[in-house]
Amino acid sequence: MTRPATLALCAGLALAALARADTAATAAAAAPAEPIASVRQVYDGALTPDLAVSTFRHIDRLFPSSRIEPSRHPRPLPPATRPLGDLRFRSKGRAWDLYDYLAVNRVAGLLVLKDGAVARELYQYGNTPDTHWMSMSIAKSITSTLIGVALREGRIGSLDDRVTRYVAALKGSAYDDVSIRQLLTMTSGVRWNETYTDPSSDRRHLLEAQIAQRPGAALALMASLPRATPAGSALNYSTGDTIVAGQLVHDATGMALSKFLSERIWKPYGMESEATWWLTAPGGSEVAGSGFSATLRDYGRFGQYIVEHGVIGGRDTLPDGWVRDAGSPTTLTGGGRIDYGYFWWPTTATADSPDPGHAFQAVGIFGQFIYVNPDERVVIVVWSAQSKPEGMDIVDDQDFFAAVVRALH
């Protein structure tokens, strides 16, 4: 072929490629957006399986959201030298395998890291490595970690400081006598009903305040609540306490949660993609206990950051012992013990997994998990697309996590 003919052929191929790309972009722009549920449908548990999937990967369409900037130099996640094979394990008295778990718990994404390398990664229901997925209460564990960073930097003096030393708007409320540690362990003693599907619960009142998108409405709700038990005496799981925790980070650092997260963890640790976080109102504070959305691999990187005890580039970003304390049970003022740490859930034994080791999890309703095992250097991220907030885990996720750790040991 002559040089002019070769050049003409190359030019033609290039033009054809551009035309295909332009056609694909036009088609994507013209394609209707995936349908999503209303936020009330989500909390009512009124989701078809398909609607759960499309809603959970587009939750930033439900509320105005802040953006968490990623790193320009993403942290690599290389393939593991020994990948995770096909598991077999027992849960709730029955034998299962990996594919059973994926199917019956409606797992939409799974990432397993061992020593910071990818031992297993898969996506279902049309998800891809670029998909952003909701975390629900995993956001709580991210918020508590930011409190740890603020403590390390001296912006918070001590976990035994009173909350109102930093959040002046709560002075004179039931939070007057609550320490930061009690806030983090959900032992504030401030009255709260977390029932997601009950329109009269405190959790749904908080949701309505968020739907109203009025600046300050969420914190005003928290300031209005009465005391139910003495601070430090009992566990009462409360998304409301995390609203206070988010305000604490903001008031102690002078930075929005999203900005503080981006500058202290997301960018320096090497997260690859932008994340989003619901706002309580346009230009207002983030919903510290929910509404965070990111890619599967970036959730995995966050878990790896915890496995590495918050060390970035040889520099400690969390206080000494923070990771162990955050993932350990809490001792109450009366001497009893609860299986809850600093907005993290310590892994507990089951009939089929009697020795869970020192591991803990960030847990979100509808089946979202970041499982962290620092001793075994294992991180497991699970996205699920369940239709109701709770009670749809046919296989106990704890048994699956324990089986993964055994297989990779």
N, C-alpha and C positions, 0 to 999 in steps of 0.2 A: 504494500500500500504506500502511495506517495505521501510525503510530508503534508501537503495541503489537505489531502483526503483524511489523513490521521487527525489533523487539527479539527477538521470539520466534524469528524465522528465524535471526538472528545467534547466539542462544543455542544453537539446535539445531545449527547448523554447528560451533560451537565444541565442543559435546559430542561430535559425530561425530568431529571431528579428534582430540580427546583419546582417544576410544575406539579409533580406528585406531592412534594412537601406543602406547596401552597394549597393544593386540593385538600390534603389531610387537615391542615390548619383551619381551612374554611369549614370543612365538615365538622371538626371539633367545636368550632365557635357556634355553628348552627345547631349542634346537638342539644336537646333539652337537658337541663340540669336534673340529676337524679332526685327523685322525690324524697323528702325527709318528713319525719313526724314533727308534731309540736312538742315543746318541752314538757307540757302537761301529759301528753300521751306517753312520753318516755317514763316519767315518774309514776304514772298509773299502771305501767306494765302492759299497755295496750298496743303492742307492736306485732305485726306479722313478721315472720323470719326475714323476708326480703327487706322490709322497711327498717328492721333493726340494723341490717348491714349498711344500707345507704345512709341512714341517719348517723351511725357511729363514725363513719368516715367523713362526715361533713358537719360536725357539730359547731364549727365556727360560723355556720350560717344561722344558728339559733340565736346568738347574741353578738353584740359588738365584742371584738376580741383584740387583745394586744398581741404584738409580735415579738418573739424571742429570736434575736439574731444569732446565726450559727457562726462557726469558725471558717476562716478562709483556708485553713489547712486541716481538713478532717482527719480524725484519728483512724488509722486503718484497722480493720477487723479481718485479719487473714483467716484462711481456712485452717481448721484444726488438723493436726497430723493424724489424729484418731477420731474420725467422725462418729456421731451417735448413731447406732444401728437401730434395728426394729425391737423396741422394748416389749417385754412381757412382765406383767406385775399383777398384784391383787389389790382390790379396793372394794370396800363394802361387802366383803365376803365372796367376791366373784373374781374370775380371771379375766384380764383385759390385755390388749396390746396397744401400741401407739396409735394405730388407725381407728380403733374403737374410741380412744380418748378424743381424737380429733373430731370424730363424727358425733358422738353422743353429747359432748359438751359444747358443740358448735364453735370449735376453735377457728378463728379467722386469721390468725397469724401466730407463729411460734419461732422463737429464737433461743438457742442454747449456746452459751459461751463457756468455754473451759480455758482458764489461763488467758483470757482476753481474745481467744480465737473461736471461730464459728464452728461448732460441732454439729449443728442442725439449724436450718432456716427454711421455713416454708410459708406459703401464703394461700389462702382459700377465699372463695366468694368474690373473685375478681380483684382482690387486693394485690398490690405490688410493692417493691421496695420503696416506691415514692409515696405510697398511701400514708396519710395521717389518720390516726385512730384515737378515739377518746380514751381518757384514762380514768375518768370519774375520781374515786378517792385516792388514786395514786398521787394526785395533786397534793394531798395532805402530806405525804412523805417528802415530796419535793419542798414544800413549805417548811417543814421541820428542819430539813437539811440547810435551808437558807438561814434559819435561826442559829444553827450551829456555826455557819460561816460568819454571821454577825457577831457571835460570841467570840470566835477566834480573833476577829479583828478589833475587839474591844468596844464595839458599838453597843453591845449589851454587856453589862458588868458581871452578872451571875444569873444562873437559872433560878436562884432563890429570890431574886428581885421580884417585887410585885409588878403585875402586868400594868397597873395604872401609873407606875413610874414612867412608862414610855407612851402609853395610850391615854392621854389626858381626857379624851372624850368619854371614857368609861368611869371617871372618878364619880363616886357617889352611887355606883351601881353594885350589883352582886359580885362584880369582879374586883372590888376593892381589896379583898383579902386573898386573892388567888395569885400564886407564884407562877412564873413562867414554866417551871417544871410541871406543876399541876395542870397547867393549860396543855402542855405537850403530851401528857399522859391521860388526858380526858378525865381528870379527877377534879375538875374545877368546882363541882357541886352546884353549878348553875343549872336551873331546870331546863330540860330539853327532851323532846320526843322526836326521835329520828325516823319514825315510820314513813316510808317513802310514798306509799299508796293511800295514806289517810289525808284527805284535804284539810283536816283540822289540826294536823300535827305542826310542831314548830318547824320541822324541816320543810313542809310545804308553805308555811308562812314566809320562810326565808326565800323559797323559790318565787313566791308571788312578789316579794320585795325586789328580787332580781328582774322579774318580768316587767315590773313598773319602770325600771331603769332610772330611778330617782337618786341623785347623788346623796350618799349618807344614809339611805334607807336601811341597808343591811346592818350597819353598825348601830343605828338607832334601835332596831329590833333587839339586838343583843343587850343594849343598855337597859332595855325595859324588862328583862326577864328576872324573876325572883330566884332566891337561893332555895335549893331542894335538900341538899345534904352539906355537912361541913366539908370545906375544901380538903382534898387529899384522902378522903375516907372511902370513896367508892368510884368505880368506873361507870361513866355514862357516856356512851359514844355520841358525839355531838359535832356535826358539821358546823354548827354555830361557833364552837370553840376555835375552829380553823379560820373563820372570818376574823376573829380577834387576833389570831396568830399572824395572819397576813397584814393586818393593820399594825401590829407590833413591828414586823420587819420594815414596813414603810416608814413608821415614825422614828424607829431607831437608826435607820440608815439614810433617811431622806431620799430614798429611791423606790420607784415602783417595783413590785415583785418581778415583773418581766425583765426590767432593766438590770436589777441586781442579779437575777439568775443568768442572764446573758453575759454580763461582765465578769462574774465570779466563777461560773461553771460551764455554761453552754459553749462560749467561745474558747476559753483557755483549755478546756479538756478536749476540744476537737469534735463537737457535734456537727454533723454534716448538713442538716436541714433546718430551716426555720420552723419553730414551733409556735403554737397559738395558745392563748389563755383567755377565757371568758372575763368580761368586765362587769362589775356591778352596775355601771352606768357609763355612758360615753365619756371618755376622759377620766373615769373614776378608777377605783382600785380593782385589782383582780379578785376573782372568786377563789380564794386560797384553798378551798377544799374540793374543787371540782373544775371541770371545763378546760382541762389542759389537753392538748392534742399534739402528737409528734409521730415520727416514723418508728417502725419496729427497731431498727438498728440504733437510733438515738436513745430510745428507752434502754436498750441493752448497754449502750455506752454509759448512761447514768448509773445503771446497776454496777458496771465495772468500776466507775468512780467510787462507789461505796465499798466495793471489794478492796480497792486500793486505799481505803481509809482517807479519802479526800486528798491524796497527794497528787499535785499537778506540777510536772516539770521539776520534781525534787522538792517542792514547797508544800508544806502543810496548809490546807485551807479549812480544816476542821480541828476542833480541840482534841487533845490527847484522850483516847478512850471513848470518843463520841460514838463511833460506829457500834462498838460493843454495847454501850449503854442504850443507844437508840433502838437496838434490836433485841433487848432483854426485857424480861418481865419487870413489873414495877411493884415495889413494896408500899402498901398503904399505911396511913398514919396509925391504924390499929394493929398493924403487924401482918395483915393478910397480904396475899400476892395476887396480882392480876396478869394475865397473859397479854399485855399491851406495853409497848415502849413509847418512843417519841414519835407518835403518828405512824409507827410501824408495828406489824403483828409478828411476834415471835412464832416460829413454826412449832406446833405441838404434836405430840404423838397421836397416832391413830391405831386401831386394832391391827391394821395391816402394815403399819410403819411405826413400830414402837420406839425407835431411836432416831429422831430427826436431826440430832446434832445441833450445833449453834447456827441456826439459819433463821431468816426472817423475811418478811414480805411487805411490799406495798400492795394493797388490795383495793380494787374498785368494783362496785356493783356491776352486774351483767357479765361478770367473769373476766376481769382484767387483773393481771398480776405482773409484778417484778419480784421474782424470788432471788434472794442473795444469800450465798453461803461463802463467807470469807475464808473459812478454814479449808474448804475444798476448792476455792476459787472458781465457783460455778455461779453463773447468772442465767436465769430462765425468764423470758418475757412471754406472756400469753395474752393474746387478744381473743375475746369471745364475743359472739353475736347472739346472746341469749335474749329472749323476748320479755323477761320479767327481771326486776332488780335482784331478786334473791331466790334461792331454792331450786335452781335448775341445773345444778352440777350433779349429773348422774354418776360420774366418776369423781371421787374426792381428789381435788387438785394436789393436795398434800402427798397423797400416795404416788401420783405421777412424778412430782418433784423428787421424792425420795428415790424412786426407781431410776430417774436420770442420774442422780448423784452416784448411786451404786454402780451404774453402768460405766461412768466416767472415772471412777476411783482408780 
